[in-house]
Amino acid sequence: MRIQCNQFFNSTLFVCVVLLGAACSKDSKPAPDPDEETSEIPETVYDETGCLYTSYTGLVMAGYQGWFAAEGDDSNRGWYHYQGPNSTFKPGVTNIDFWPDVTEYTKTYKSPFQYADGSDAYLYSPYDEASVDLHFKWMKEYGLDGVHMQRFVAEIKPSNPAGKRHFNQVLANALKAAKKYERAISVMYDLSGSSSADVAYLEEDWNELQQTFDLFNNFEHPTYLRHNGKPLVTIWGVGFNDNRQYSISDVSRLVDRLKGPSNKVSIMLGVPYYWRTLDRDTENDPALLELVKKVDIVLPWAVGRYDNDSYNNAAGTMVTDLMWCKQNGVDYVPLVFPGFSWGNMHNDPSQYNSIPRLKGDFLWKQVAGTKGAGAASLYVAMFDEVDEGTAIFKCARENEVPLNGSLQFMGIEQDLPSDHYLWLTGQAANWFHGESGYGSTKPDR
């Protein structure tokens, strides 16, 4: 109806302009162009009735990789992401440093690994609905607000139908579980390994997801995260100085298209840790700052940028980052992580526990640091990242991991329960929700 009314108005205006032009033909002032658009397109307004999460502010959410597969599951991808080079998964050849604690899973798969007593070691697959359901059940039990579902553009493009099928199934599992356990959820695109054409393809996939899952249906997905009145989508991986095959301008064009003239979505942008000063891990290009000003939230990538000893020096940038964001109308979400380890991925034992967890002291130092800087929300890397040893979900303890040939697996510290980092993250969420009794000292269980 609005289109018909606009057409009528434009037609009437045209007639008036023609008559006026004829009456004033001796006037030197030219007649206005009837086709010229003089009004702005109104901003998109969403009904948020029934939405449980209308802002990221105050939330503690984690990244969810969901990229693992198991030999025998319905993805038919073998031991995807568990395996090492040449699709090999056996003792001495694997991509993961931590081993998931699978005691609570209803469906697991026998791996090529064994424990010291000769018994077989099993793994889970997020392709199975029950496994993702269990993860979201843990989120609710421990108080984590929810997760950003990772979607790797290089793995979902048309040339990789198996990858797209996998990530669509994991997302379907997660959307169902998020509703069941009332956990916040959003889509997070990772541009790692992408080309300029892949960046452009992201828009097509995003539009497809909205239709496939009826993503913004408040009844079907009441926990899909909104921010600034719009559904939130994250674009991660712009401005890094590691020779990526796409540019800041590629991502800037994508942001313009996703938002459109009516500002259709809120966008969180994943950038390097030193994004504001344009040095160290960041391209020295002021266009990055102009891009950040276009989005709703900026998420600096902190993994690997410091350890427990160097944290205080590195974290000083947060206060100034927050000031810049406030001045430019952009929200700021800092990242925290429990530790880092990727010895098996690189077949290099020197990379085991390269950033030690220290029984949670390191994680809590970061949590307290973000609160002290004035942050209102958190991104935790990651929920299930056993590849690089940042997982906060339940992992086997040091004395409970399988053998790994000449190499080894890391584990949760032996005198801690397997859920220690999940519990500690829940404590951080309590603090960000406004509960009292928290401070710089790590809470006791």
N, C-alpha and C positions, 0 to 999 in steps of 0.2 A: 504493500500500500504506500509506503514511503517513497518508493521509486516512482510510482504513478504520480504522486503529488509533486515530486521534484520535476518530473517531465512537464507537468501542466504549468508549473511556475516558470520554468525556463522558456516554454513556448509563449506564454503571455508576455514575459519580459522581452522576448525577441520582437514581438509585434509592436510593443510600446517604443522600443528603441528605434525601429525602422520609421515609425510615424514621427517620432521626435527628430530624427535625423532629417526627414523631408521638410519639416517645418522650420528647421534651423540650418538649412543648407548653406546659408551665407556665413555661418559661424565658423571661425577658423579652427575651433577645437574638434578633434576627430571623435566620431562616435565610438562608444566602447565596444569591445569584441564580445558578442553574445556567447561565444564558446569558452570564454575565459572563466576559470573556476575561482571564485572569490571566497568561498567558505571552506573551513578546515573540516577534514573528516573527523567525526566524533570518536573519542577514545572508546575502546571496547569495555563494556561493563559486564561482569559476570555475577550471576546470582550465587551467593555463597551460603544459601540456606542448607543446613545439614553438614557443611564442611567442618571438620574437627580441627584442622590446622590451617589457619588463615594468615600465618606469618611464620617465618623462620626465627624471628626474634624470640629468644628465651629457650630455644630448642638445642639439644645435643643429638646430632645425627652422625651416622658413620657411612663410609663408602662400602658398597657391596659389589664384589667382583662378579661372582656367579659364573665364572668362565670355566670351571672344572667339569670334566666328564669322566665316566668310568667305563671300563670295558664291560659290556653287557647291558648298559642302560639303553634307553630308546633313542638316544641322540646319535648313536652309531659313529661316535668320534673317537673311540678308543679311550686312552688315558689322557685326554686333552688337558693341557696345562699342568698336569701332574708329571708328565713325561719330560725327558731331557732331549738332547739333540737327536735328529733322525727318527723322531717318534719312538724313541727307546725308553722303556720304563722298567728298570731292574736295579738290583743293588749296585750302587756306584754310579748310576745314571738316572738322575731325576732333577726336576726343576724346583722342588719345594724344600724348604729348610725345617719347617714345623710340620708335625703330623696331627691331624684333627683327632680329638677325642670322640670316638664314634659309639660310645657305650649307650647313648640314648636314641640313636637312629633306628628306625624300623626297617630300613632297607639299606644294605651295604653290599660291597663288592670285594671279593677276594683279590688282593693285589699280589704282585710277584715278590713281596717282601715278607720276612718272617721275624719273629721276636727271638731273643736269645734262647728261649726254651724250645724253639722249633715250631711254635704255633704260627698260624697265618695271620697276617695283618690286613685289615679291611679299610676301605675308604667309602665315602658317600659321593653322591652326584646331585647337584642342584637342579638337574633336569627332572628329578623326581619331586613331585609336589610335596610329599611327606617330609622331605629333608628341609625344604624352604619353610614349610609350616613350622617345623621345630625351631628354626632360627628366629622366626618372628615371635614364637612363644617365649624364647629366651629374652628377646628384646623387652617384651612386656614384663616378664618376671623380674628382670634386673633394672628396669626403668629407663632403658635407652629409648629415645623418642621415635626413632625410625632410621631409615637408610635412603641413600641416593643410589639408585640402580645404575651401575656402570654399563655403558653401551659403547663398545669400541667400534668406531666408524670403519676402520680397516677390516674388521671382521664381519660386518653386516652388509657390505656393499654388494651389488648384484653379482659380482664375480665369486662371491662366497656364500651360496645359498645355505650350506650346512651351518655356517656361523650365524646367519640371520635366524634360521629356524631355532637354533639353540637359544640365542638371547631372547627371542620372542617367547619361548616356552618358560624360561626362567622368569621373565617379567610377568607372564601370566600367573605363574605360581606365587610370585611375590605380591601382586595386586590382590589376589584372593586372600592371602595370609594377612596382608596389611589391614584389610577390612575386618577380618575375623578378630584380630588382636588389637585393633584400633591404633595402629602404628603409622606414623607419617611416612610418605613415600614420594619420590620424584625420579625423573629420568635424568641421567647425567651422561652426556656424550664425551668420550675421550678421543681426541684427535691424534694421538700417538700413532706414528706410522702412516699417516694420511698424506694425500697429495692435494693440490688445489681443487681438483675435480671431486675428490672425496668430501672435502669441506662443503662444497656446493650441494653434494648429494644428501648431506645431513638434513636439509630442509625437507626433501622428499620423504625421507624416513620418518621424520617427526610428524609430518602431516598424515602419513600412513598409520602411525601408532595411534593418533587421535581417533581415526576412524575404526581401526581394528579393535581397539579396546574401549571405545566410547569413553575416552580418558577423562574428560571433564564432566562426566555425568555424576552429579552429587550423590545420587542414590547408589550407583554401582561402585563408585570410588570416593567415598566420603573423606578418606584420609589423604587424597592426593594433595600435596603441599601447595599452598597459595602464598604469595608474598606481594605486597603492594597492590592487592586486589586482583592479581592475575595468577594463573598456574605457573609454577616455576620449572624452568628447564636449565640445565647447566651445560656450558661448553667449556671443556677443560683442555688446556695445553696451548696457550698462545703467548708469544713473547719470549720463549726460551731460546737461548743462544746456542742450541745444539744442532744446528743445520737441518732444521725441519723443512720438508718439501712443500710448505705452504707459508703464506705470509700473514702479517697482521692485517693487511688490507683485505685478504680473503675472508678472514674472520669478521672484520668490520662490516663487510657487505652482507655476510650471513646474518649478523645481529640485526642489521637494518631490515632484512627480509623477514626474519622471524617475528620481530616486533611489528613491522608494517606501519603504515600511516596511522593505524588506530591503536598502536601499542598493545598488541594481542597477548603478549606473555611477559612474565618477569624472567630475567636472565641472571644467572650466577656465572661469573667468568673465572676459570682456573688459570692463575698466572704464576710466574716464578716468584720466589721468596723476596727478591730484591727488585720488585716491579716498580716501585715508586722512584728509586734512585737510578734505575736503568743501568745497573752494573752487575758484576759478578755472574749470576746465572741468567741474566736478562739481556735481551737485545738493547742496544743503545739507540732506541728509536722513540721519540716523543709521541709517535702515533699510537703507541700502546696506552699512554695516559689518556689520550682522547677517546680511545675505545672503551677504557674503563669507565669514563664519564657517561657513556651511553647505556650502561647496564645497571642492574639494581643492586647486585652484590658482587664483591670481589673476594676471591678465595686464594690466598697465597700458598704455594706448595712448600711446606717446611721439611718434608721427609728427607733425611740425609744432610740437612743444612747445619746441624749442630748435634752435640751429644750432651750428656749431663753436665760435663765440665765447662763446655763453651756456651751453654744455653743463655746465661745471663747477658753475655755480650751480644749475641745474635738477636735476642728477643727485644732489645732496646728499640728496634725499628718499629715495633708494634704501636707504640704510643704515637709516633709521628704518622704512621700509616692511618691510624684511626682519625687523627686530626685532619689529614688530607681528605679522607672519605667524608667526614662531616662537612667540611667546607664545600665539597663537590656533590653532595646529595647522594652518596653511594653508601650502602651498608657494607660492613666488614665482618667476615667470618674467619677467624683464625683456625689453623689446623694443629692437632696434637696427635702423637703416635707413641706406641708403647716401647718401640725399639726397632732394630733393623738387622737383618741377616740374610745374605744370599750366597753363601759358600757353595751350595750344591748347584745353583744356577750357573755359577762360573767355574765349577770344579776347582775351587780354591779354598782350602781350609782356613786361610788367613781372613776370609770374609765372614766366617761364622761370628755371630754376635758382634758385628762391627760397631753397632751402637747398642750397648748392653741395656737390658730392661731394668736391672737393679731392683727386682721385686716390686716394681711399680713406682719407685721413687722418681724415676725419670719422667714417667707419664704424669704423675701428680705435680711435679715441678712445673710442667708446661700448663696444666690446668690452672694452677694458682697464678702463674704468670699472665695468662690471658685475662683472668678475673681482675688482677691488679692493674692491667693496662686499660680496663674498662670495656672489654668485649662483652657482648650480650648473648652470643651463640657460639656453638662449636661444631667443627667438622672433625671426626675421628677417622684416621686412616690406620687400618681398615677393619671391617668386620671379619672378613674371611680370607685375608691375604696371607696365605702360608708360603707363597713363593718367596717373598722378600721379608718374611718374618715380622710383619706388622699386625697380624691377626689378633683381635681381642676376643674372639669367640673361644669356646672350650677346645683346648689343645692338650695333647698328651704331655705328661710331665717328663723330666729328663730321664728318669729311671723306667719310663714306660714306652719309650719309642722303639720302633723296629731297628734292626741292624741295617746298615747301608754300605756293605762292602768295605772298601778302604776309606770311605767317607763316613759321615754320621748325620743324624738328625738332631736339631736343637729341641728343646722342650721347655715347658713352664718349669720354673725353679722347683726343685724336688720337694721342698718343705712347704709349697703352696698348693692349693687345690687347682684343678684344671680350669675352673671358672674365675680365677682371681682377677684377670684383667677385664672380664665382662662385668664383674661386681664393681670394680674400681671405676669403670666408666659410668656405671649407674650412679655411683656416689657423686661423680662430677655433674651428672644430669640433675641430681637433687639440688646441688649447689646453684646451678644455673636457673633452676626453677624457683629459687628464693628461699630454700630451706636454710635454717641457721645451723651453727655448730661446725662449719667448715672453714679452713684457713690454709696456711702454707704447709702445715704438717699433714702428711698422708693419713687418712682416717684408718683406724683400727677396725678389724672385723670381729 
